[in-house]
Every structure is written in C-alpha cells, then in structure tokens.
C-alpha cells in the first residue's frame, strides 16, 4: 500500500549557476575571499573572524557566513568597543 502525501512537492536540485554563486534566497553567502575584500584582512584573519563570530557555516570543508550575520556581528563589535580617535 502506497501512501500519497497531502501536498505535492518538487524535487530540488542544485544547478551549476547556484553552486558558482552561493545564494540563500536573497541572502548572500560570503566566503573568506569576500570577507577579505570587504575588510582588507588577510585570509587567515578573515577566517578567524568568521569562526569567532559563532555564525560561520561549514560547507564541504569551506567556511561561509551570511552577509547579514556578518554585518550584524561587526555592528556588535563596534557597539561593544567603539573606535576612539
């Protein structure tokens, strides 16, 4: 006896376009190189910053962070220890 689901579903497959430019809805996933470009940090320091935020996502042995989470973390750092001139 086969049980039919109440609602139909669609199988989701990753396309080559999606894997080249990681996207989650309208949210960008930032890799280490993107964080380096945004902050001017070295790759090692950018990776450490992403991990220390507690918001990093490990995917296929690579580290990513959601763009909004990254900027939110930077705002938290600035609020906790503002730059003094």
NUBA-169403 format. One line per 5 residues: number of its first residue (from 1); their letters; for each residue x, z, y of C-alpha. Coordinates in pm, whole numbers. Example, Ala and Ser with C-alpha at 12.3 -4.5 7.8 and 13.67 -1.06 7.14 Angstrom:
BEGIN
1	AS	1230,780,-450 ~ 1367,714,-106 $
This chain:
BEGIN
1	XXXXX	0,0,0 ~ 143,-108,336 ~ 64,94,647 ~ 21,-108,968 ~ 130,54,1295 $
6	XXXXX	-139,108,1558 ~ 52,-82,1823 ~ 270,-387,1769 ~ 637,-356,1852 ~ 906,-604,1940 $
11	XXXXX	1250,-603,1787 ~ 1520,-559,2048 ~ 1847,-743,2007 ~ 2148,-737,2234 ~ 2224,-1071,2387 $
16	XXXXX	2574,-1181,2490 ~ 2471,-1158,2858 ~ 2374,-792,2816 ~ 2696,-691,2640 ~ 2916,-853,2908 $
21	XXXXX	2746,-674,3198 ~ 2623,-338,3068 ~ 2288,-255,3224 ~ 2023,3,3153 ~ 1708,-120,3320 $
26	XXXXX	1814,-146,3681 ~ 2083,118,3642 ~ 2444,1,3618 ~ 2688,147,3370 ~ 3029,196,3528 $
31	XXXXX	3340,168,3317 ~ 3680,307,3401 ~ 3782,-9,3587 ~ 3470,5,3809 ~ 3532,372,3890 $
36	XXXXX	3893,282,3977 ~ 3770,11,4215 ~ 3519,244,4380 ~ 3751,541,4422 ~ 4103,398,4430 $
41	XXXXX	4207,633,4148 ~ 4434,541,3858 ~ 4266,466,3523 ~ 4380,798,3373 ~ 4245,998,3668 $
46	XXXXX	3921,797,3676 ~ 3869,862,3303 ~ 3935,1233,3352 ~ 3690,1246,3645 ~ 3421,1078,3435 $
51	XXXXX	3474,1321,3146 ~ 3484,1628,3373 ~ 3152,1529,3526 ~ 2983,1601,3193 ~ 2780,1282,3237 $
56	XXXXX	3007,1034,3063 ~ 2867,819,2784 ~ 3095,723,2494 ~ 3002,386,2351 ~ 3220,201,2098 $
61	XXXXX	3521,416,2194 ~ 3481,327,2563 ~ 3366,560,2838 ~ 3086,475,3078 ~ 2884,665,3336 $
66	XXXXX	2557,575,3502 ~ 2611,471,3861 ~ 2354,714,4000 ~ 2502,1001,3794 ~ 2850,922,3921 $
71	XXXXX	2745,922,4287 ~ 2539,1237,4231 ~ 2845,1409,4083 ~ 3059,1301,4381 ~ 2796,1444,4619 $
76	XXXXX	2803,1774,4426 ~ 3182,1787,4451 ~ 3166,1721,4823 ~ 2896,1989,4874 ~ 3098,2247,4681 $
81	XXXXX	3429,2173,4853 ~ 3381,1965,5169 ~ 3683,1790,5320 ~ 3831,1973,5613 ~ 4011,1783,5886 $
